Amino acid sequence: MPPPALLQHYESIVPGAAERILRIAESELGHRHLQEDFATQANIQAQQKQLSIAEDQSKSSYRSDMVGQFFGAIVSILCICGSIYLADNGQPWVAAALAGLPMAGIIRALREKPKAAR
C-alpha cells in the first residue's frame, strides 16, 4: 500500500485510482489468506499421514514380534519333546544337545538389552 499522500496524488492524477489500489490490496490479501489456509491444510494432512504411517509400522513390528515369539516357542517345544524322546531311546548326548538349543536361545534373549536402551 502506498502512503496516504501518494494515494491522494494518484487520485488527483487519475480519479478513482485510490479506490482501485485499495481493491487490489484487498484482493491480494484475500488471495494470500486462501494460500495460507491451503498450505496449513496441506501441512495438517501431511502430519496426519506421517502419524498413520508410524502407527502402521508400530502395529506391523508388534505383529512380527508376536509371530517370531510364537514360532520360537513352537521350535523350543519340539526340541524339548525330541530330546525327551532321544533320552528315552538311549541317546542322552544327542538329547542334551537338542535340549541345549532352545535353552541357549532363551538365555541369549534374556541377556540382550532392549533396542531402545542401546
DATA-V365595 format. One record per run of one state. SS is the DSSP state (A for helix, B for strand, O for the rest). FROM is the first residue (numbers start at 0). LEN is the number of residues. If there is no record, write none. Layout:
BEGIN
ss	from	len
SS	FROM	LEN
SS	FROM	LEN
END
This chain:
BEGIN
ss	from	len
O	0	3
A	3	10
O	13	3
A	16	72
O	88	3
A	91	20
O	111	3
A	114	3
O	117	1
END
